[in-house]
Amino acid sequence: MIVIPAVDLKNGKCVQLVQGKPGTEQIKLDNPAEVALDWEEKGAKKLHLVDLDGALQSGENRHIVKEIIENTNIPIQMGGGIRTLDNARTLLDAGVTNVIIGTMAIKDPETIQVLADEYGKESVTVALDGKDNKVVVHGWTKKTDKSPAEYAQYFEKKNAGSILYTNVDVEGLLTGINQKALDDVLENINIPLIYSGGITSLDDIKTISKTKTEAIVIGSALYKGYIKFEDTLKI
């Protein structure tokens, strides 16, 4: 299992929100490209970029993404506002290793197969954001009628290369993980699972490392000093 630091982009800065809500920024750093390079220098094997402006349809940060790609040498997975095939293709062609598709996957599931055919299934990650055990879309503002486990099964059949499961109920709260919610998704798929949401301590990481989870994404806990990235490498 690997630990992937999150670099969330909003208004040209690296931020951390509480449960994805605009206006709840608790961390705000001026140079996301420097932040990304710092994670690489500390030993990160991959980066997790999210364009929050894209996800909330309030703008985009593609110029910063380009700068990060040019200045780092590790794989990058990216999501946030990828709502057309052309958006996804642009990012993959620019050097993003795998795109994270959420709302578009729910609205038009066939786009997953299209991208898998064009770029290889490992380039396509489906984001399933769970709130009250239902998947939410459009920047966590609209709730669907299916659980993360149900959608995970469905998108595995649609040829997704991996699933990114975020537990919105604990995201950004620094209160720990919901083990049952994670297990529910893991038990229903055979493709790699990336998990995020509520990871606050090394004990949380140790707990997850005992499951089949392939990678975890950590944001607030790293930026606030609850977890030192160097310590995660020892686990």
Secondary structure by P-SEA (a helix, b strand, c coil): cbbbbbbccccccccccccccccccccccccaaaaaaaaaaacccbbbbbcccccccccccaaaaaaaaacccbbbbbbcccccaaaaaaaaaacccbbbbccccccccaaaaaaaaacccccbbbbbbbcccccccccccccccccaaaaaaaaaaaccccccccccccccccccccaaaaaaaaaccccbbbbbcccccaaaaaaaaaccccccccccccccccccaaaaaac
